[in-house]
């Protein structure tokens, strides 16, 4: 393996950009489904960062972390979408601004 | 050289489609654009010698999780909102905080190396089997055995919780 052409910082900047786009999605979108998709975007940005550092250090522990992040993401999506369906049945909305029962 | 071209291609696709996910009106299009982001990230994983993770990305993320998203999308059949973004000051603050996050991340990524080494050196030499399923399995079932088992409990909890939440009527 010769010298790597793409530096580590390029991967980090790309991961940062994707994470930021995910943050924007969580903060400004109203649909709960899109908010979930934005969270997936953020998790994937972190995964890219893990794999890039793993390559840099020649250690596979980063790959294991990505594996666990994927498992947690799968669990999160299953529970989150179930909650979404339950809310939709009760209130006929998937809009995060309409769900403010705890506001008092 | 080909590596730089491939990286630019995948990175550009990922960022463009990610912007589409956040700003597109139709939720189904958002889901499909997210699949494009996930696939281009899988390409980047292969460039980083993480073949097994790339395969998982395609099968688990782009396959299973996105099918779940599309399924719920079709099931709910959410009517189109006129305003996609949250109105008023919250939107402005959202963009402002996201900008702050991005500047911080850029700062960290571009700062000239903390720690004892001083700067980021050349990437380490890779062992023969780096990123192969066999090598990952070996450390997953030895060093990371307990986290792996705890993950299985987490998934069980998720399955039970999802079944309970999605039932038509709550008991009691």
Interface residues (C-beta under 8 A of the other chain):
Chain A: X1 X3 X4 X5 X6 X7 X8 X9 X10 X11 X12 X13 X14 X15 X16 X17 X18 X19 X20 X21 X22 X23 X24 X25 X27 X28 X29 X30 X31 X33 X34 X36 X37 X38 X40 X41 X44 X47 X48 X51 X52 X54 X55 X56 X57 X58 X59 X60 X61 X63 X64 X66 X67 X68 X70 X71 X72 X73 X74 X75 X76 X77 X78 X79 X81 X82 X83 X84 X85 X86 X88 X89 X94 X95 X96 X97
Chain B: X1 X3 X4 X7 X11 X14 X15 X18 X19 X21 X22 X27 X30 X31 X34 X37 X38 X41 X44 X45 X47 X48 X49 X50 X52 X53 X56 X57 X60 X61 X64 X65 X68 X69 X72 X73 X75 X76 X78 X81 X83 X84 X85 X86 X90 X91 X93 X94 X95 X97 X98 X99 X101 X102 X105 X106 X108 X109 X110 X120 X122 X123 X124 X125 X126 X127 X130 X131 X135 X136 X139 X140 X143 X144 X147 X151 X154 X155 X157 X158 X159 X161 X162 X165 X166 X168
